[in-house]
Amino acid sequence: MNATLLLCDAAVIADSKLFILGGGWSLIGPGPAPMAIAIKVDVDFNVVSEEHHWELFLEETNGEAVILETADGPRPVEVRGDFRVAVPEGNPAESATPINMAINLGPLPLAPGRSYMWRMTINGHSDANWTAFFSTRPMPEFPVDGLTFQ
């Protein structure tokens, strides 16, 4: 299996196609901003009809989980789900079958001036290429429109 992750402002699936708005960024903030992860997974022909479990973990670049305060207390930022792929009619034998996913998130209160990555696993397996790195801008030290940032 192979997975490709792309950071974007928003993503949607329609007619099995992935539609991306504001894709390919790697720098946001410094304040909370909505984000989405557009994902394309190429499922190997020999496992297409099986159930697959995927997970996304938001981590600092040192590999530590990003923990945010929630109503239930501190929690790591994680997204997970399952998929099963049917071979499309006319798909050549022994070729991978793609599945697209669009994960849209609300604004996350991430620390300014830091680097992060989304790391994906499928069936408990991860690959160094199944990541999407990004950074948050540092907080400005000057007034903006009469406001001073601390």
Backbone torsions as a table, in degrees:
resi	resn	phi	psi	omega
1	MET	NA	151.0	176.4
2	ASN	-136.1	143.7	179.3
3	ALA	-129.9	141.6	175.5
4	THR	-123.6	127.2	-180.0
5	LEU	-113.9	137.6	177.9
6	LEU	-135.1	124.9	176.0
7	LEU	-77.8	139.2	-179.2
8	CYS	-153.6	173.5	178.3
9	ASP	-76.4	-37.4	179.1
10	ALA	-159.8	153.7	178.0
11	ALA	-147.2	151.2	179.5
12	VAL	-147.2	151.5	175.6
13	ILE	-107.6	129.6	174.9
14	ALA	-146.0	132.2	-178.4
15	ASP	53.0	40.3	-179.9
16	SER	64.4	12.1	178.6
17	LYS	-106.8	150.8	179.4
18	LEU	-99.1	118.8	178.0
19	PHE	-106.7	126.7	-171.8
20	ILE	-120.0	134.7	176.1
21	LEU	-116.1	127.5	177.3
22	GLY	62.3	48.3	-174.1
23	GLY	-90.6	154.5	172.5
24	GLY	92.6	18.1	-179.4
25	TRP	-87.4	164.0	176.6
26	SER	-142.1	10.2	-179.0
27	LEU	-142.3	125.7	179.7
28	ILE	-136.1	174.5	172.1
29	GLY	87.5	-163.6	20.9
30	PRO	-81.8	-18.5	-179.5
31	GLY	-82.6	173.2	178.6
32	PRO	-57.9	137.5	179.9
33	ALA	-141.4	142.0	176.3
34	PRO	-65.6	151.9	176.7
35	MET	-147.6	161.9	175.5
36	ALA	-139.1	156.4	174.4
37	ILE	-120.6	116.9	175.2
38	ALA	-92.3	128.2	-174.4
39	ILE	-128.2	134.6	171.5
40	LYS	-121.5	121.5	177.5
41	VAL	-112.6	125.8	173.8
42	ASP	-95.5	111.8	-175.1
43	VAL	-92.0	124.3	-179.2
44	ASP	-58.5	144.3	-174.8
45	PHE	-57.7	-30.8	-175.3
46	ASN	-81.9	-3.2	178.8
47	VAL	-131.3	17.8	-175.0
48	VAL	-65.4	-35.4	-175.6
49	SER	-87.2	1.2	-179.9
50	GLU	-87.5	157.1	173.5
51	GLU	-77.9	135.4	-179.6
52	HIS	-125.4	141.5	179.3
53	HIS	-112.2	131.2	178.9
54	TRP	-122.6	154.0	176.9
55	GLU	-143.3	145.4	173.0
56	LEU	-119.8	133.2	-179.9
57	PHE	-123.2	129.1	174.0
58	LEU	-90.4	122.8	-176.0
59	GLU	-132.1	155.9	167.5
60	GLU	-74.9	162.3	-174.7
61	THR	-66.9	-11.2	174.4
62	ASN	-84.8	1.3	177.2
63	GLY	93.9	-4.1	179.0
64	GLU	-77.8	140.2	179.5
65	ALA	-64.3	142.2	173.0
66	VAL	-83.0	122.5	-178.5
67	ILE	-108.8	127.5	177.4
68	LEU	-120.2	148.9	176.2
69	GLU	-73.3	133.3	176.4
70	THR	-127.9	176.5	176.9
71	ALA	-62.5	-24.6	179.1
72	ASP	-96.5	12.9	-178.5
73	GLY	100.3	-174.1	-178.2
74	PRO	-67.2	134.4	-179.3
75	ARG	-140.4	145.4	172.5
76	PRO	-71.0	152.5	178.5
77	VAL	-87.0	110.5	-177.1
78	GLU	-142.1	147.6	176.1
79	VAL	-134.4	139.3	-179.0
80	ARG	-147.6	162.5	178.6
81	GLY	-173.7	-175.2	-179.6
82	ASP	-131.6	154.9	174.0
83	PHE	-149.7	157.1	173.3
84	ARG	-138.0	137.4	-175.8
85	VAL	-113.7	133.4	172.6
86	ALA	-99.2	141.1	179.5
87	VAL	-70.7	122.8	178.7
88	PRO	-66.7	146.4	178.0
89	GLU	-60.4	133.4	-180.0
90	GLY	88.0	-1.3	177.8
91	ASN	-68.3	128.1	-179.9
92	PRO	-60.0	142.6	178.3
93	ALA	-58.3	144.5	177.6
94	GLU	63.7	21.7	174.8
95	SER	-106.6	153.1	179.5
96	ALA	-69.9	150.6	177.4
97	THR	-112.5	123.9	-178.6
98	PRO	-81.2	148.5	168.5
99	ILE	-132.6	135.2	-179.0
100	ASN	-107.9	144.8	177.9
101	MET	-134.5	145.3	176.7
102	ALA	-126.5	113.1	-179.8
103	ILE	-108.6	108.0	-179.7
104	ASN	-102.8	129.3	-178.2
105	LEU	-120.1	149.6	173.3
106	GLY	-75.1	-179.3	178.9
107	PRO	-61.5	129.3	177.6
108	LEU	-102.9	131.3	-179.9
109	PRO	-79.5	75.8	-178.2
110	LEU	-90.0	148.0	-179.9
111	ALA	-64.6	137.2	177.4
112	PRO	-70.2	153.3	175.7
113	GLY	68.8	29.7	-179.1
114	ARG	-124.9	164.8	177.7
115	SER	-116.6	141.8	-174.8
116	TYR	-136.9	169.6	171.6
117	MET	-152.2	145.7	168.0
118	TRP	-93.3	130.4	179.0
119	ARG	-120.7	130.0	-177.8
120	MET	-105.6	143.4	169.3
121	THR	-126.1	147.7	173.8
122	ILE	-129.2	123.2	-177.3
123	ASN	53.8	37.2	178.9
124	GLY	79.6	-3.2	-179.3
125	HIS	-101.6	141.5	176.4
126	SER	-128.3	164.0	178.9
127	ASP	-139.1	145.2	-179.1
128	ALA	-57.4	-25.8	-179.9
129	ASN	-83.9	-8.9	-177.9
130	TRP	-90.4	51.8	-178.4
131	THR	-135.7	159.5	173.4
132	ALA	-138.0	114.5	-177.4
133	PHE	-93.4	145.1	173.4
134	PHE	-156.4	164.1	178.6
135	SER	-129.6	157.5	173.4
136	THR	-104.7	139.5	178.9
137	ARG	-64.0	149.2	174.0
138	PRO	-68.6	155.0	177.9
139	MET	-71.0	130.8	179.9
140	PRO	-65.1	147.3	-178.7
141	GLU	-102.0	16.4	-178.1
142	PHE	-127.9	159.3	179.4
143	PRO	-67.5	140.3	174.9
144	VAL	-124.3	118.6	-178.9
145	ASP	50.2	43.6	176.8
146	GLY	82.5	-2.1	179.6
147	LEU	-100.8	145.3	175.1
148	THR	-114.1	127.3	178.0
149	PHE	-90.0	138.7	178.6
150	GLN	-102.4	NA	NA
